[in-house]
Amino acid sequence: AFIEVKTRKNNEFGLPCEAVTKNKQNKIIRMAMMYISQKRLYGLNFRFDVIETIISNDKIRYLRLIKNAFDADSII
């Protein structure tokens, strides 16, 4: 899996996962394709996950793993 981690101090501006925009997804997918090509990892299945956290006072207040948050087919 390729994992994008997003952290915020609060959810005043939305959940951390909302920062993984279509543009950001496109960049992650392009980098993943380059990595797969360089390592010759053809024929394997990969997924794109997002981990979101909210931290306050140096403590994790919220943590969530979103498996298959997006896929390469979702990018136009």
C-alpha positions as a Markdown table, in Angstrom:
| # | Residue | x | y | z |
|---|---|---|---|---|
| 1 | Ala | 0.0 | 0.0 | 0.0 |
| 2 | Phe | 1.0 | 3.6 | -0.6 |
| 3 | Ile | 0.0 | 5.6 | 2.4 |
| 4 | Glu | -0.6 | 9.4 | 2.8 |
| 5 | Val | -0.6 | 10.6 | 6.4 |
| 6 | Lys | -2.4 | 13.9 | 7.3 |
| 7 | Thr | -2.2 | 15.5 | 10.7 |
| 8 | Arg | -4.1 | 18.5 | 12.1 |
| 9 | Lys | -4.3 | 20.1 | 15.5 |
| 10 | Asn | -8.1 | 20.2 | 15.3 |
| 11 | Asn | -10.9 | 19.8 | 12.8 |
| 12 | Glu | -11.6 | 23.5 | 12.5 |
| 13 | Phe | -10.8 | 23.3 | 8.7 |
| 14 | Gly | -12.3 | 19.9 | 8.2 |
| 15 | Leu | -10.9 | 16.4 | 8.7 |
| 16 | Pro | -7.3 | 15.8 | 7.8 |
| 17 | Cys | -8.3 | 13.4 | 4.9 |
| 18 | Glu | -10.1 | 16.3 | 3.2 |
| 19 | Ala | -6.6 | 17.7 | 2.5 |
| 20 | Val | -6.0 | 14.8 | 0.1 |
| 21 | Thr | -7.5 | 16.6 | -2.9 |
| 22 | Lys | -7.8 | 15.2 | -6.4 |
| 23 | Asn | -4.6 | 17.1 | -7.3 |
| 24 | Lys | -2.7 | 15.6 | -4.4 |
| 25 | Gln | -4.1 | 12.1 | -5.3 |
| 26 | Asn | -2.8 | 12.6 | -8.8 |
| 27 | Lys | 0.7 | 13.4 | -7.5 |
| 28 | Ile | 0.7 | 10.4 | -5.2 |
| 29 | Ile | -0.4 | 8.1 | -8.0 |
| 30 | Arg | 2.2 | 9.5 | -10.4 |
| 31 | Met | 4.9 | 8.9 | -7.8 |
| 32 | Ala | 3.6 | 5.4 | -7.1 |
| 33 | Met | 3.7 | 4.6 | -10.8 |
| 34 | Met | 7.3 | 5.8 | -11.0 |
| 35 | Tyr | 8.3 | 3.7 | -7.9 |
| 36 | Ile | 6.5 | 0.6 | -9.4 |
| 37 | Ser | 8.3 | 1.1 | -12.7 |
| 38 | Gln | 11.8 | 1.7 | -11.1 |
| 39 | Lys | 11.4 | -1.3 | -8.8 |
| 40 | Arg | 9.8 | -3.4 | -11.6 |
| 41 | Leu | 6.9 | -4.4 | -9.4 |
| 42 | Tyr | 4.6 | -5.2 | -12.3 |
| 43 | Gly | 1.6 | -7.4 | -11.9 |
| 44 | Leu | 1.2 | -6.7 | -8.2 |
| 45 | Asn | -1.9 | -5.1 | -6.7 |
| 46 | Phe | -1.4 | -1.9 | -4.8 |
| 47 | Arg | -3.8 | 0.3 | -2.9 |
| 48 | Phe | -3.8 | 4.0 | -1.8 |
| 49 | Asp | -4.6 | 4.5 | 1.9 |
| 50 | Val | -4.9 | 7.6 | 4.0 |
| 51 | Ile | -4.1 | 7.9 | 7.7 |
| 52 | Glu | -5.6 | 10.9 | 9.4 |
| 53 | Thr | -4.7 | 12.1 | 12.9 |
| 54 | Ile | -5.7 | 14.9 | 15.1 |
| 55 | Ile | -3.1 | 15.8 | 17.8 |
| 56 | Ser | -3.4 | 18.2 | 20.7 |
| 57 | Asn | -1.1 | 18.7 | 23.6 |
| 58 | Asp | 1.3 | 16.2 | 22.1 |
| 59 | Lys | -1.3 | 13.5 | 22.3 |
| 60 | Ile | -3.1 | 11.7 | 19.5 |
| 61 | Arg | -6.8 | 12.5 | 20.0 |
| 62 | Tyr | -8.1 | 10.9 | 16.8 |
| 63 | Leu | -6.5 | 8.3 | 14.4 |
| 64 | Arg | -8.2 | 6.6 | 11.5 |
| 65 | Leu | -6.9 | 4.4 | 8.6 |
| 66 | Ile | -8.9 | 4.8 | 5.4 |
| 67 | Lys | -8.1 | 1.8 | 3.2 |
| 68 | Asn | -8.5 | 2.2 | -0.5 |
| 69 | Ala | -9.1 | 5.9 | 0.0 |
| 70 | Phe | -8.7 | 6.4 | -3.7 |
| 71 | Asp | -7.5 | 4.6 | -6.8 |
| 72 | Ala | -5.7 | 5.3 | -10.0 |
| 73 | Asp | -8.9 | 5.0 | -11.9 |
| 74 | Ser | -10.5 | 7.9 | -10.0 |
| 75 | Ile | -8.0 | 10.4 | -11.5 |
| 76 | Ile | -9.1 | 12.0 | -14.8 |
